[in-house]
Amino acid sequence: MAGCNEILLVRHGETDDNAADRVQGQLDPPLNDRGREQSRALARSLVDEGLRALHSSPLLRARETAEIVAAQLGLEPTFDERLMEADTGDWTGLPYAEVIAVAPADFRAWRGADRSFRFPGGESVVEQAERVAAALADVRRRSLLPALVVTHGGAIRVAVGAIRAVPGAVPTGQFVGNCALYRLTDPADRAP
């Protein structure tokens, strides 16, 4: 069961672009069959969490995941553009292998959440971190808790780095799997 002050972050289910190892950024593909099944399994796993609110990125892959979970839990999702994945600019739609081959240092900087990194023609890590942190702060202030937030891998990485997730949460730069769940507690609830 989720703690009364927890926010649970989850990455959306799989899309065909995920399966093909492509940079999605703010592309808007739907879930594939595997992604829908992952979302149904996620919903079943959350039944006993006592969740009171559900927030989501409006991008279709997150929206579909949230709607599948909402149907199981009897919650109404609230959509917030600040929870969207980074604007990956010129990398959008490219295979990860191509990005790594052409710009290995930039790829490492991005995956390491280097605050000075900016996607060529897109958003910076700092810009994404600030908007995601603001959205999560609003969830904490204005929402019933515990709450579930359906978002994206990059958003989870910057959120964890920005607001210090509980021990065992995703380290900066680590891959965030589809429908992987991470728990954020209120910093005021932790011992010094």
N, C-alpha and C positions, 0 to 999 in steps of 0.2 A: 504494500500500500504506500502511495506517495505521501511524503510529509506534508503537513498543512501549509508550509511556506514554499513548497517546491514548484519549480517550472521544469517540465520534462520537454526536452528538445528531441525531435526525431527528424531524420532525413526522409524525404519522399521515397516511394517505391521505384523500382527500376523502369527505365524507358529504353527504347531501342538505341538511343544515343549513348546511354550508360553501357549497354551491352557491347556497343561498338567502340568503346573507349574514346568518345569524342567530348570536347569541351562544350558544355551546353550553355553556360552563362544564363542569359535571359531568353534563350530560345524557349519555345513553348510546346514541346512535344507531350503527348499523352503517355500515361503508363502503358507498358506492354502487359501481356498476360501474366508474366512472372511478377511484375510490379503490383498488379491487382491482387494476386495471391499473397504477396508479402504484406500488403496493406490489410488484407483480411486477417492474416495471422497476427499482425501487430494489434489490430482491434481486439482480437480474442485475448491477447496477453494483457491488455489494459483494463479489462472488465473489473478487476478487483482493486484498481488503483485509487478509486474515489475521486476521479477527476471531476472538476466543477466547471471548467471552461476549456474551449478549444480555439486556438488562433492559428492562422496559416498564411503563408505566402500565397498570392493570387495566381502564380504561374500554374498552368494546368496540371503538371505532375504532382505538385504539392496539394493543389485544390482537390484532385481526385483522391489522393491519399487521405486527406482530412475528411472528405465526404464519406468515404468507406468507414473510417473510424467513428465519425459522428453518427452514422446510422446504427452502429453496434452499441454505442454508449448513450444515445439519446441526447446528444449535445448539438448545439447550433454553432457552426464555425463562423468566426469573425476573420475577415481577410485584411491583411495589412501589407502594402507595397514595400514597406521598410524591411520586411522579412524575405524579400526576393534574393536570389543569387546575385553575385557580382555581375556588373556589366563587363564582360570579358573582351569587349572591343574586337580587335583584329583576330583574336584567337577563337572567337565564337564559331563553332561548327567544325573546327580542325581536330584531327586525331591527336591524342596526347603524344603519340610517338613522333609526330611531325613537329610539334611544339618543342619537345625535348631535343630533337635533332637540330633544330634551327636556333633555339634560344635556351640552351641548358641552364645558364646562370639565372636568367629571368624565371624559368620554371622553378628552380630551387628557391629563389627569393619568394615567389608566390606561395609555394607549398610550405615554406617556413614562416609564412605570415610576416615577412619583412615589411615593417610599417612604411618604408620608403618605396615599396613596389607599386607600380601602376600598370594595369594592363595596357598594352599599346592601343591607343584609340578608345580606351575604356576607363573604368573606375579604379581608384586606388584601394589598397587594403585598409587604409585609415578611413576613407569615406564609407566603405562597406561596414567596417567595425562600428563607426559612430552611429549609422542608421539602425543597424541591428541592435546595438546596445540600447538606443533610445526606445525602440519597439519593445524590447524585453523589460525595460524599466517601466514603461506604461502598462504592460501586462501585470507586473508586480504591484503597481500602485492602484490600478483601476479594475482589475479582474478578480474574480473569485479564484482562490487557489485551493488545492493544486490545479495547475493548468497544463495543458499539452500545447506545444507549439510545433507545427509541421513546417519545416523549412528545407534548407539545402546544405550540402556538405561544406561549402565555403563559408556559409553563414554560421554554421555550428563551430567551425574552427576559429573564426574571429570572435564569436561570442564567448567561447571558452577562454580565449586569450584575454578578452577585455574584462570579464567579470569573475574570473577565477572559479571555475567549476569545482565540484567536490572531488576529493582524491579519487583517482581511477578514471576520470573523464578523459576524453580524447586529448592527447598532447598535440601541441602545435605541429602542423605538417602531416599528421597521421591521416591515413585514408579513413573516411567516414562511410561506412557501408549503407546501402539502401535499407531503410526502415530501422537503422541503428538508433538506439535510444540513449540519451545522456541526461543526467539529473543535475539541476542547478538548485542550490539552496540559497536562502537569504544570507548574505555575509554576516548579518547581525546575529544569526542563530549559531554561528560557529565559535568554538572556543578560541581564544587568542593564541 
